[in-house]
């Protein structure tokens, strides 16, 4: 009986934690390029992304040289059609200057409740202050059918 409780407890814990640690397969835009910034993982919370709710993207990366500033260019496609682009200052997405070694780029965004559910593709390019491309990655993510009740505020 004690062993059953332990297994049941472990399964419940996994069900609660797995949606939070859903890592995505990351591909470099140019598989032959030797990018200055190497991306190790992408974490998306929640996964799948819920319409009308905030989504957080955390990109774990490493660099061999410090980065004083730059920009992120994000392009989103839906069923192969380019639907959205945005540019962000790197220092608004991570602490600058970025020291040599590991760092995380964190971006949160509220998706409108009318966002169509389905599979999306995201391409992210990272440039330094001299417009030199430091990395370019692409990954897929899903937006689920659930949407939030706009009258409920979350803190």
Buried (B, 14 or more C-beta within 10 A) or exposed (E): EEEEEEEEEEEEEEEEEEEEEBEBEBBBBEEEEEBBBBBEBBBBBBBBBBBBBBBEBBBBBEBEEEBEBBBBBBBBBBEEEEEEEEEBEBBEBBEBEBEEEEBBBEBEEEBEEEBEBEEBBBBBBBBBEEEEBBBBBBBEBBBBEEBBEEEEEEE
